[in-house]
Amino acid sequence: GSADVLEALGVNVNLSPEQVAHCVDQIGIGFMFAPNHHSAMKHAAPVRRELGIRTIFNLLGPMTNPANAKRQVMGVFDKDLTATLAQVLLKLGAEHVLVVHGADGMDEISFTGDTYVAELKNGQVIEYTLNPTQFGLSLHQLKDIQIQNAEESKAMILDVLSGISNTKNIAARDIVLLNAGAAIYVAGVATSLQAGISKAAQVIDEGSALEKLNQLIAITQH
């Protein structure tokens, strides 16, 4: 998961809420490792592992985010849940959210084809479908970014952020652009998803994204 690869990259993920807040204040980014911050969900973890199937807790965890995030991109495992979750988040006070489900089953914006989206914005929920080709990106296959462990994931991330180009990294870059672009859009830094994707490409190409990762590594180790 994300915590595994961040640890492989050198990020200390075992931070207190105060330490995460310090990271955000100082460098504009922080990572909240769920077991350390989502104490209510911690009690359900053993049962979830024993069941080994998706349950209501797969939805409750993101919806009861301890950071009380008003803007977020949330992936779900079922197309039919996108609009429902967007409506729930509206009632919980969210401002701008993309709830997404890839037609291939991915719980993020997919690079293999269509992604179903429920967007909450300005107090309204609208549904639509996205495709990477709308944004000038290519279609790829899931196998193009498959890795075996956190070390392989680390290498791929560093290659993408360093601009090293090969078949795997082009596919990885495209899925990073789609999902980072979505986050930039809902954060209000860009006025559209297309503009968010362009901004994501810009900060990668300028080296700013890699610099930000290095800042996160440094600040969490001190």
Secondary structure, DSSP 8 states (H G I E B T S, - for coil): -HHHHHHHHT------HHHHHHHHHHHS-----HHHH-HHHHTTHHHHHHH-S--THHHHHHHT-TT--SEEEEE-S-GGGHHHHHHHHHHTT-SEEEEEEETTS-SS--SSS-EEEEEEETTEEEEEEE-GGGGT-----GGGG--SSHHHHHHHHHHHHHT--SHHHHHHHHHHHHHHHHHHHHTTSSSSHHHHHHHHHHHHHTTHHHHHHHHHHHHHT-
